Amino acid sequence: MKFLTRGLFALVLTIFFQTQLFAKYLYKDEVIFNPKFTEEVESLGTELFNKTGISLRLVMLKELPRDMTMYAYEESILKQFKEPTVLLTFSEMNSQIDIEVNDTTLYKYFDKKQVLSPVTSYVQAFMMAVVYAKSIDDFKEIMSNTGGTILPLLGGKAKKNMVTGKYSAAMFNGYLDIAQQIAKAKNVELEHGFGSDSNQETLFYVRVFFYSFILYAIVMYVRRTLYKRRHKNG
């Protein structure tokens, strides 16, 4: 029995270290530790590089090194690569996400602002602009920042045992978005577009939740206003 237990443990360790050893595009993972997630990122990253010559790497950190900014950390990684590289980085404890490149001309192949937007649609942006904009310029700025594929998913609530699932869904959604934008700009088609339908479905439910919340807030506001008027008249 002990022999079987040790054999199983050895097999798990072997699989784990092999996954880490051959992970090229999931450059670092201190959060997810899911072989399926690694496999999806690797497959998509490999195809993207083979067809475009651009390397899209993902870093999942537990926490940034002490006294080091996100930008400084990304720069320390990017300087290791000679090929054109886009780096998508997430730090759980620091609650930070960023996208950096080792060649600024790479930004023409994807929209960093859109990918990292906290809102998914123009309707959602309009509602936020109405609430938070303090000037016409603020209103225009909020309205121009839509289509986010990471933060809307990360902002959703998740049960304690499903937090890493939320992280993996959000980060792969962003990774896929960047990859598809680069491929489109390079006039190539990615076969490994897996996950796009399910991720878009997830974003659909995010929008439904948001609009439901807005509708609920409006109804409660109207009810409260009517209640005050009735009691004032009384």
Steps between C-alpha positions, in 0.01 A plus 500: 500500500783737590668410171185597307468823694862592431459404135193720463675790671800459270273495194324820608835672557626382163195634317517828691866565428465396136214745461709778655809401300331516160280800576630774273214741455360460850835638608433490873206365700488547877119505516311254279704176489252344258645277223199566276546876532870463420421282199252753358738793539789302350296384200371847421836668563683250279258542210510879527881505493523254211261708289600856597850485648369677812533334839213559744598401853291486815630545855284410801662630821396448857666829589750739347857487638546734795564866411446427129235659280301307242672689218849430638418132541369475144804678363730253679323213323462659158871573463562123502329456162638590158185418303205748498325434831174612658478436875167475684562507877268443795594538868237363739605660830580835336171497304683618189479407132710645221614444143849599387712433190870488418438698181254789506403436136315189624227721646367559149386136486266518801310749713645496852249753632206293375629171640554655845175697502283443810181510290373268228253708298396854402182474707699415811747778422212747459355409839842541663555831322166633623592410858871583514579757228567848638548666163443450128860382466446241775183385328677459164791318664275246671296446183815435298618229737291186439532136397697375801567125504682456834388739774123441456558130574744563783255741659233234530444321828606138536475240772816445700579170329441649153724808516778343294239399243398865473865601459564244227181592310575873515867474406446251219220719367743793485777281357265375229382854423857625449590194290196543274570871453862432403395222263240725335753781460740252339225363273519146635237278658550310823368146513535484878220750561368266767345661800376802306135393500498410868683818595263714297212322672657585836529864398134491393398397851725771644310755292163353601599525866617859457185613319282320753681684777449835322132425446460402866672823608268708280189325633614548860576867433153558352332316787696699757418831324129416490510392864655833607248699298205316651620547854589862436150572372355309793 
